[in-house]
């Protein structure tokens, strides 16, 4: 009984903390708050890369290494997504997810310098320029002078480009629902938190060490060993 009373006291402490920073948002909001307090703010030990040293001879048992299995599953999910996206574009003039991404960005931000649009999608300049050429040749985008930077060109949607991207949104949303698959709402929320954390990690590398070799990236961001 004493353990139960202690547990109730702990929960009441969390309720008091929650009430100071939240309005009466309901049990679901409190559950998220409790999850953050209990699981994310505790001293969870960092992942120990040397706990199960990698041996390439174990290639038949790759699931022994969580890092390898995670990367494999992520790659497979990307391939599944590409397959569904290809189906979504079958009856449109859009051919790739990058073309769709450029158009979707321009419908939100109206006009951007070419380099800014390319950088937002984490593409090499040459690859991004080829996408822009294709969109321009299809009549989806137009160029104009940037009054704030005479050396740069702005790109924006044409009426045709806007029509094409708007007509593709329904199918792409359907793709998103298929990709999410059988995840519950709670699992989806947790997945978004995890993937946003991982995305921020890689954006930092992209900003600061995009041209660095793989070993430097590994030692700087993973092993913390500069030797």
GROMACS elastic network, one bead per residue, 0.5 to 0.9 nm:
[ bonds ]
;  ai    aj funct       b0    kb
    1     4     6  0.50832   500
    1     5     6  0.62762   500
    1     6     6  0.86509   500
    2     5     6  0.50593   500
    2     6     6  0.61569   500
    2     7     6  0.85877   500
    3     6     6  0.50543   500
    3     7     6  0.61670   500
    3     8     6  0.86811   500
    4     7     6  0.50131   500
    4     8     6  0.62443   500
    4     9     6  0.86748   500
    5     8     6  0.50762   500
    5     9     6  0.62669   500
    5    10     6  0.87186   500
    6     9     6  0.50594   500
    6    10     6  0.62964   500
    6    11     6  0.87193   500
    7    10     6  0.50824   500
    7    11     6  0.62553   500
    7    12     6  0.86081   500
    8    11     6  0.50758   500
    8    12     6  0.60916   500
    8    13     6  0.86017   500
    9    12     6  0.50461   500
    9    13     6  0.62250   500
    9    14     6  0.87680   500
   10    13     6  0.51071   500
   10    14     6  0.64868   500
   10    15     6  0.87506   500
   11    14     6  0.50811   500
   11    15     6  0.62087   500
   11    16     6  0.87005   500
   11    34     6  0.88706   500
   12    16     6  0.61892   500
   12    17     6  0.86417   500
   13    16     6  0.51283   500
   13    17     6  0.63422   500
   13    18     6  0.86154   500
   14    17     6  0.50191   500
   14    18     6  0.60197   500
   14    19     6  0.85545   500
   14    33     6  0.87255   500
   14    34     6  0.71464   500
   14    37     6  0.83667   500
   15    18     6  0.50016   500
   15    19     6  0.60999   500
   15    20     6  0.87723   500
   15    30     6  0.79727   500
   15    34     6  0.87734   500
   16    19     6  0.51891   500
   16    20     6  0.65385   500
   17    20     6  0.54245   500
   17    21     6  0.69297   500
   17    22     6  0.87793   500
   18    21     6  0.55395   500
   18    22     6  0.58064   500
   18    23     6  0.84472   500
   18    30     6  0.70826   500
   18    33     6  0.71942   500
   18    34     6  0.84667   500
   19    22     6  0.53067   500
   19    23     6  0.65476   500
   19    24     6  0.75240   500
   20    23     6  0.80521   500
   22    25     6  0.70759   500
   22    29     6  0.87773   500
   22    30     6  0.87695   500
   23    26     6  0.86689   500
   24    27     6  0.88166   500
   24    29     6  0.87356   500
   24    30     6  0.89901   500
   25    28     6  0.76631   500
   25    29     6  0.57634   500
   25    30     6  0.74439   500
   26    29     6  0.56652   500
   26    30     6  0.65078   500
   26    31     6  0.88229   500
   27    30     6  0.50276   500
   27    31     6  0.60223   500
   27    32     6  0.87339   500
   28    31     6  0.50278   500
   28    32     6  0.64538   500
   28    33     6  0.87377   500
   29    32     6  0.52624   500
   29    33     6  0.63343   500
   29    34     6  0.87125   500
   30    34     6  0.60544   500
   30    35     6  0.84956   500
   31    34     6  0.50669   500
   31    35     6  0.60903   500
   31    36     6  0.86486   500
   32    35     6  0.50476   500
   32    36     6  0.62652   500
   32    37     6  0.86829   500
   33    36     6  0.52228   500
   33    37     6  0.62649   500
   33    38     6  0.86999   500
   34    37     6  0.50843   500
   34    38     6  0.60179   500
   34    39     6  0.82551   500
   35    38     6  0.53603   500
   35    39     6  0.56979   500
   35    40     6  0.72300   500
   36    39     6  0.56337   500
   36    41     6  0.66364   500
   37    40     6  0.59609   500
   37    41     6  0.54291   500
   37    42     6  0.74718   500
   38    41     6  0.61974   500
   38    42     6  0.62012   500
   39    42     6  0.58148   500
   39    43     6  0.87434   500
   39    44     6  0.79800   500
   40    43     6  0.81382   500
   40    44     6  0.77588   500
   41    44     6  0.79411   500
   43    46     6  0.89185   500
   45    48     6  0.81995   500
   47    50     6  0.89606   500
   47    51     6  0.86559   500
   48    51     6  0.54583   500
   48    52     6  0.82770   500
   49    52     6  0.69305   500
   49    53     6  0.71386   500
   49    54     6  0.87002   500
   49   222     6  0.87501   500
   49   223     6  0.79139   500
   50    53     6  0.50453   500
   50    54     6  0.79839   500
   52    64     6  0.85633   500
   52    65     6  0.75824   500
   53    65     6  0.87985   500
   54    57     6  0.88480   500
   54    58     6  0.81927   500
   54    65     6  0.74066   500
   55    58     6  0.57927   500
   55    59     6  0.79757   500
   56    59     6  0.56534   500
   56    62     6  0.88979   500
   57    60     6  0.79404   500
   58    61     6  0.53694   500
   58    62     6  0.65138   500
   58    64     6  0.84654   500
   59    62     6  0.52258   500
   59    63     6  0.89614   500
   60    63     6  0.85577   500
   61    64     6  0.58464   500
   61    65     6  0.82448   500
   62    65     6  0.58245   500
   62    66     6  0.82677   500
   62    68     6  0.64480   500
   62    69     6  0.65476   500
   63    66     6  0.62784   500
   63    67     6  0.86415   500
   63    68     6  0.69289   500
   63    69     6  0.52567   500
   63    70     6  0.87827   500
   64    68     6  0.82748   500
   64    69     6  0.79162   500
   65    68     6  0.54242   500
   65    69     6  0.63507   500
   65    70     6  0.86487   500
   66    69     6  0.51240   500
   66    70     6  0.59494   500
   66    71     6  0.85574   500
   67    70     6  0.51938   500
   67    71     6  0.62681   500
   67    72     6  0.86340   500
   68    71     6  0.52277   500
   68    72     6  0.61321   500
   68    73     6  0.86141   500
   69    72     6  0.50140   500
   69    73     6  0.60549   500
   69    74     6  0.84693   500
   70    73     6  0.52041   500
   70    74     6  0.60714   500
   70    75     6  0.85731   500
   71    74     6  0.50866   500
   71    75     6  0.61347   500
   71    76     6  0.86223   500
   72    75     6  0.51589   500
   72    76     6  0.62315   500
   72    77     6  0.86705   500
   73    76     6  0.50380   500
   73    77     6  0.61319   500
   73    78     6  0.86031   500
   74    77     6  0.50929   500
   74    78     6  0.62469   500
   74    79     6  0.87493   500
   75    78     6  0.50978   500
   75    79     6  0.63852   500
   75    80     6  0.87907   500
   76    79     6  0.50543   500
   76    80     6  0.62628   500
   76    81     6  0.86023   500
   77    80     6  0.50389   500
   77    81     6  0.61170   500
   77    82     6  0.86130   500
   77   179     6  0.80724   500
   78    81     6  0.50210   500
   78    82     6  0.61887   500
   78    83     6  0.86783   500
   79    82     6  0.50503   500
   79    83     6  0.62749   500
   79    84     6  0.88177   500
   80    83     6  0.51205   500
   80    84     6  0.64550   500
   80    85     6  0.86682   500
   80   179     6  0.78319   500
   81    84     6  0.52185   500
   81    85     6  0.60500   500
   81    86     6  0.85459   500
   81   175     6  0.76672   500
   81   176     6  0.84950   500
   81   178     6  0.87321   500
   81   179     6  0.64471   500
   82    85     6  0.50177   500
   82    86     6  0.60491   500
   82    87     6  0.86950   500
   82    96     6  0.89164   500
   82    97     6  0.80008   500
   83    86     6  0.52779   500
   83    87     6  0.66228   500
   83    88     6  0.89396   500
   84    87     6  0.51771   500
   84    88     6  0.63698   500
   84    89     6  0.89451   500
   84   172     6  0.89390   500
   84   175     6  0.61210   500
   84   178     6  0.81686   500
   84   179     6  0.82697   500
   85    89     6  0.63933   500
   85    90     6  0.88242   500
   85    96     6  0.80431   500
   85    97     6  0.71560   500
   85   171     6  0.86248   500
   85   172     6  0.71101   500
   85   175     6  0.65178   500
   86    89     6  0.53066   500
   86    90     6  0.64336   500
   86    95     6  0.75301   500
   86    96     6  0.74186   500
   86    97     6  0.83653   500
   87    90     6  0.52668   500
   87    91     6  0.83820   500
   87   175     6  0.89764   500
   88    91     6  0.74266   500
   88    92     6  0.80582   500
   88   168     6  0.77381   500
   88   171     6  0.55537   500
   88   172     6  0.64026   500
   88   174     6  0.84970   500
   88   175     6  0.72477   500
   89    92     6  0.51547   500
   89    93     6  0.72846   500
   89    94     6  0.59331   500
   89    95     6  0.61529   500
   89    96     6  0.77687   500
   89    97     6  0.89353   500
   89   168     6  0.75861   500
   89   171     6  0.81390   500
   89   172     6  0.85954   500
   90    93     6  0.81113   500
   90    94     6  0.82991   500
   90    95     6  0.79588   500
   91    94     6  0.85708   500
   92    95     6  0.76648   500
   92   164     6  0.74008   500
   92   167     6  0.83458   500
   92   168     6  0.73328   500
   93   138     6  0.83081   500
   93   164     6  0.73528   500
   94    97     6  0.81397   500
   94    99     6  0.64241   500
   94   100     6  0.65305   500
   94   135     6  0.87854   500
   94   164     6  0.78077   500
   94   165     6  0.83121   500
   94   168     6  0.84777   500
   95    98     6  0.85344   500
   95    99     6  0.68391   500
   95   100     6  0.79557   500
   96    99     6  0.52913   500
   96   100     6  0.64822   500
   96   101     6  0.86670   500
   97   101     6  0.59856   500
   97   102     6  0.86440   500
   98   102     6  0.61515   500
   98   103     6  0.86016   500
   98   121     6  0.79926   500
   98   128     6  0.85957   500
   98   131     6  0.73993   500
   99   102     6  0.52906   500
   99   103     6  0.63478   500
   99   104     6  0.85928   500
   99   131     6  0.63721   500
   99   132     6  0.80962   500
   99   134     6  0.84236   500
   99   135     6  0.71870   500
  100   103     6  0.52538   500
  100   104     6  0.60031   500
  100   105     6  0.85379   500
  100   165     6  0.70715   500
  100   168     6  0.84852   500
  101   104     6  0.50719   500
  101   105     6  0.60670   500
  101   106     6  0.85994   500
  101   121     6  0.77411   500
  102   105     6  0.52099   500
  102   106     6  0.62899   500
  102   107     6  0.87946   500
  102   117     6  0.70961   500
  102   118     6  0.81164   500
  102   121     6  0.79240   500
  102   131     6  0.83961   500
  102   132     6  0.82598   500
  102   135     6  0.89438   500
  103   106     6  0.51178   500
  103   107     6  0.62663   500
  103   108     6  0.88124   500
  103   135     6  0.85883   500
  103   140     6  0.80331   500
  103   141     6  0.81966   500
  103   156     6  0.86187   500
  103   157     6  0.71986   500
  103   161     6  0.71914   500
  103   162     6  0.77246   500
  103   164     6  0.88219   500
  103   165     6  0.63691   500
  104   107     6  0.52489   500
  104   108     6  0.65712   500
  104   109     6  0.88232   500
  104   162     6  0.88397   500
  104   165     6  0.66381   500
  104   166     6  0.86460   500
  104   169     6  0.89697   500
  105   108     6  0.52802   500
  105   109     6  0.61101   500
  105   110     6  0.79303   500
  105   111     6  0.89720   500
  105   117     6  0.78106   500
  105   120     6  0.88452   500
  106   109     6  0.50332   500
  106   111     6  0.59791   500
  106   112     6  0.73097   500
  106   117     6  0.83045   500
  106   141     6  0.89859   500
  106   155     6  0.80637   500
  106   156     6  0.60536   500
  106   157     6  0.63995   500
  106   162     6  0.89083   500
  107   110     6  0.53710   500
  107   111     6  0.82805   500
  107   156     6  0.80627   500
  107   157     6  0.69413   500
  107   162     6  0.69161   500
  107   165     6  0.81779   500
  107   166     6  0.89312   500
  108   111     6  0.87447   500
  109   112     6  0.71465   500
  109   156     6  0.86875   500
  110   155     6  0.84013   500
  110   156     6  0.57915   500
  110   157     6  0.71138   500
  111   117     6  0.89952   500
  111   154     6  0.60606   500
  111   155     6  0.54451   500
  111   157     6  0.76781   500
  112   115     6  0.81953   500
  112   116     6  0.63634   500
  112   117     6  0.60775   500
  112   153     6  0.82704   500
  112   154     6  0.51968   500
  112   155     6  0.55935   500
  112   156     6  0.68756   500
  113   116     6  0.52772   500
  113   117     6  0.63225   500
  113   118     6  0.87305   500
  113   146     6  0.77403   500
  113   152     6  0.66264   500
  113   153     6  0.57261   500
  113   155     6  0.61966   500
  114   117     6  0.52383   500
  114   118     6  0.62426   500
  114   119     6  0.86151   500
  114   128     6  0.84707   500
  114   129     6  0.79486   500
  114   132     6  0.81644   500
  114   152     6  0.78728   500
  114   153     6  0.66231   500
  114   154     6  0.62648   500
  114   155     6  0.64057   500
  115   118     6  0.51085   500
  115   119     6  0.60144   500
  115   120     6  0.85601   500
  115   125     6  0.73169   500
  115   128     6  0.83834   500
  115   129     6  0.87322   500
  115   152     6  0.88508   500
  116   119     6  0.50758   500
  116   120     6  0.61227   500
  116   121     6  0.88452   500
  117   120     6  0.52778   500
  117   121     6  0.68337   500
  117   128     6  0.83375   500
  117   155     6  0.86560   500
  118   121     6  0.54452   500
  118   122     6  0.65879   500
  118   123     6  0.58002   500
  118   124     6  0.74310   500
  118   125     6  0.66987   500
  118   127     6  0.85714   500
  118   128     6  0.53279   500
  118   129     6  0.77588   500
  118   132     6  0.89717   500
  119   123     6  0.61177   500
  119   124     6  0.78338   500
  119   125     6  0.80275   500
  119   128     6  0.84845   500
  120   123     6  0.79130   500
  121   128     6  0.84834   500
  122   203     6  0.87378   500
  122   206     6  0.78630   500
  123   126     6  0.82061   500
  123   127     6  0.63895   500
  123   128     6  0.58814   500
  124   127     6  0.53424   500
  124   128     6  0.61231   500
  124   129     6  0.85095   500
  125   128     6  0.51575   500
  125   129     6  0.59642   500
  125   130     6  0.86432   500
  126   129     6  0.51533   500
  126   130     6  0.63741   500
  126   131     6  0.88978   500
  127   130     6  0.52578   500
  127   131     6  0.65416   500
  127   132     6  0.88825   500
  128   131     6  0.51673   500
  128   132     6  0.63366   500
  128   133     6  0.87251   500
  129   132     6  0.50563   500
  129   133     6  0.62029   500
  129   134     6  0.87440   500
  130   133     6  0.50516   500
  130   134     6  0.63559   500
  130   135     6  0.87496   500
  131   134     6  0.51839   500
  131   135     6  0.62867   500
  131   136     6  0.85863   500
  132   135     6  0.50989   500
  132   136     6  0.60026   500
  132   137     6  0.85148   500
  132   141     6  0.80189   500
  132   155     6  0.88340   500
  133   136     6  0.50615   500
  133   137     6  0.60694   500
  133   138     6  0.86057   500
  134   137     6  0.51394   500
  134   138     6  0.62577   500
  134   139     6  0.87270   500
  134   140     6  0.87726   500
  135   138     6  0.51839   500
  135   139     6  0.63782   500
  135   140     6  0.52593   500
  135   141     6  0.59964   500
  135   142     6  0.88594   500
  135   161     6  0.83600   500
  136   139     6  0.51096   500
  136   140     6  0.57723   500
  136   141     6  0.51215   500
  136   142     6  0.64131   500
  136   143     6  0.84918   500
  137   140     6  0.76239   500
  137   141     6  0.84202   500
  138   141     6  0.80163   500
  138   161     6  0.85797   500
  139   142     6  0.73756   500
  139   157     6  0.88208   500
  139   158     6  0.69827   500
  139   159     6  0.89668   500
  139   160     6  0.67649   500
  139   161     6  0.68731   500
  140   156     6  0.85925   500
  140   157     6  0.59694   500
  140   158     6  0.54491   500
  140   159     6  0.76037   500
  140   160     6  0.56566   500
  140   162     6  0.74139   500
  140   163     6  0.89564   500
  140   164     6  0.79029   500
  141   155     6  0.64327   500
  141   156     6  0.54460   500
  141   158     6  0.51209   500
  141   159     6  0.86356   500
  141   160     6  0.82810   500
  141   161     6  0.61747   500
  141   162     6  0.88584   500
  142   154     6  0.82401   500
  142   155     6  0.55922   500
  142   156     6  0.55691   500
  142   157     6  0.62350   500
  142   158     6  0.61587   500
  143   153     6  0.63195   500
  143   154     6  0.55514   500
  143   156     6  0.66338   500
  143   157     6  0.89682   500
  144   152     6  0.89833   500
  144   153     6  0.57149   500
  144   154     6  0.51548   500
  144   155     6  0.64396   500
  144   156     6  0.81086   500
  145   148     6  0.87598   500
  145   149     6  0.80665   500
  145   150     6  0.67694   500
  145   151     6  0.83166   500
  145   152     6  0.67987   500
  145   154     6  0.59653   500
  145   155     6  0.88607   500
  146   149     6  0.52691   500
  146   150     6  0.58520   500
  146   151     6  0.77406   500
  146   152     6  0.58706   500
  146   153     6  0.54833   500
  146   154     6  0.56691   500
  147   150     6  0.60698   500
  147   152     6  0.87827   500
  148   152     6  0.86429   500
  149   152     6  0.55744   500
  149   153     6  0.81502   500
  150   153     6  0.77944   500
  156   161     6  0.89681   500
  157   160     6  0.76983   500
  157   161     6  0.53516   500
  157   162     6  0.59705   500
  158   162     6  0.62328   500
  158   163     6  0.85938   500
  159   162     6  0.51299   500
  159   163     6  0.62032   500
  159   164     6  0.86761   500
  160   163     6  0.51062   500
  160   164     6  0.61890   500
  160   165     6  0.87256   500
  161   164     6  0.51333   500
  161   165     6  0.62294   500
  161   166     6  0.85208   500
  162   165     6  0.53370   500
  162   166     6  0.60434   500
  162   167     6  0.85110   500
  163   166     6  0.52254   500
  163   167     6  0.61002   500
  163   168     6  0.87132   500
  164   167     6  0.52365   500
  164   168     6  0.64007   500
  165   168     6  0.51436   500
  165   169     6  0.64969   500
  166   169     6  0.55095   500
  166   170     6  0.80722   500
  167   170     6  0.69049   500
  167   171     6  0.82124   500
  168   171     6  0.56098   500
  168   172     6  0.62622   500
  168   173     6  0.87215   500
  169   172     6  0.50721   500
  169   173     6  0.60306   500
  169   174     6  0.85468   500
  170   173     6  0.52174   500
  170   174     6  0.63466   500
  170   175     6  0.87811   500
  171   175     6  0.63021   500
  171   176     6  0.87671   500
  172   176     6  0.62948   500
  172   177     6  0.87446   500
  173   177     6  0.63864   500
  173   178     6  0.87368   500
  174   177     6  0.51218   500
  174   178     6  0.63207   500
  174   179     6  0.86863   500
  175   178     6  0.50910   500
  175   179     6  0.61571   500
  175   180     6  0.86707   500
  176   179     6  0.51175   500
  176   180     6  0.62546   500
  176   181     6  0.86645   500
  177   180     6  0.52001   500
  177   181     6  0.64186   500
  178   181     6  0.50136   500
  178   182     6  0.85805   500
  179   182     6  0.88364   500
  180   183     6  0.60714   500
  180   184     6  0.89215   500
  180   188     6  0.75689   500
  181   184     6  0.88624   500
  183   186     6  0.78988   500
  183   187     6  0.56406   500
  183   188     6  0.59572   500
  184   187     6  0.50779   500
  184   188     6  0.61144   500
  184   189     6  0.86578   500
  185   188     6  0.50912   500
  185   189     6  0.62993   500
  185   190     6  0.87565   500
  186   189     6  0.51362   500
  186   190     6  0.62904   500
  186   191     6  0.85615   500
  187   190     6  0.51162   500
  187   191     6  0.60150   500
  187   192     6  0.85759   500
  188   192     6  0.61340   500
  188   193     6  0.86980   500
  189   192     6  0.51618   500
  189   193     6  0.64271   500
  189   194     6  0.88070   500
  190   193     6  0.51864   500
  190   194     6  0.63434   500
  190   195     6  0.87117   500
  191   194     6  0.50787   500
  191   195     6  0.60449   500
  191   196     6  0.83994   500
  192   195     6  0.51526   500
  192   196     6  0.58761   500
  192   197     6  0.84046   500
  193   196     6  0.52308   500
  193   197     6  0.61879   500
  193   198     6  0.86714   500
  194   197     6  0.51813   500
  194   198     6  0.62578   500
  194   199     6  0.85633   500
  195   199     6  0.58589   500
  195   200     6  0.84846   500
  196   200     6  0.61086   500
  196   201     6  0.85803   500
  197   200     6  0.52797   500
  197   201     6  0.64075   500
  197   202     6  0.89672   500
  198   201     6  0.50764   500
  198   202     6  0.64590   500
  198   203     6  0.86753   500
  199   202     6  0.52594   500
  199   203     6  0.60630   500
  199   204     6  0.86375   500
  200   203     6  0.50172   500
  200   204     6  0.62567   500
  200   205     6  0.88282   500
  201   204     6  0.53920   500
  201   205     6  0.67492   500
  201   206     6  0.89394   500
  201   221     6  0.89699   500
  202   205     6  0.50149   500
  202   206     6  0.61385   500
  202   207     6  0.86364   500
  203   207     6  0.61400   500
  203   208     6  0.86296   500
  204   207     6  0.51708   500
  204   208     6  0.61940   500
  204   209     6  0.80097   500
  205   208     6  0.52674   500
  205   209     6  0.51137   500
  205   210     6  0.61967   500
  205   217     6  0.76847   500
  205   221     6  0.81948   500
  206   209     6  0.57286   500
  206   211     6  0.83300   500
  207   210     6  0.63214   500
  208   211     6  0.84841   500
  208   212     6  0.87704   500
  209   212     6  0.50953   500
  209   213     6  0.83949   500
  209   216     6  0.87198   500
  209   217     6  0.71146   500
  210   213     6  0.84548   500
  210   217     6  0.89632   500
  212   215     6  0.82908   500
  212   216     6  0.63669   500
  212   217     6  0.65721   500
  213   216     6  0.55729   500
  213   217     6  0.64871   500
  213   218     6  0.88345   500
  214   217     6  0.51600   500
  214   218     6  0.61422   500
  214   219     6  0.87339   500
  215   218     6  0.50195   500
  215   219     6  0.61878   500
  215   220     6  0.85077   500
  216   219     6  0.52699   500
  216   220     6  0.60073   500
  216   221     6  0.84386   500
  216   226     6  0.81731   500
  217   220     6  0.52290   500
  217   221     6  0.58864   500
  217   222     6  0.75923   500
  218   221     6  0.55627   500
  218   222     6  0.51034   500
  218   223     6  0.63157   500
  218   224     6  0.79998   500
  218   225     6  0.86486   500
  219   222     6  0.57183   500
  219   224     6  0.53161   500
  219   225     6  0.50834   500
  219   226     6  0.57633   500
  219   227     6  0.79642   500
  220   223     6  0.67085   500
  220   224     6  0.52197   500
  220   225     6  0.66562   500
  220   226     6  0.64531   500
  221   224     6  0.59979   500
  221   225     6  0.87875   500
  222   225     6  0.81270   500
  223   226     6  0.82741   500
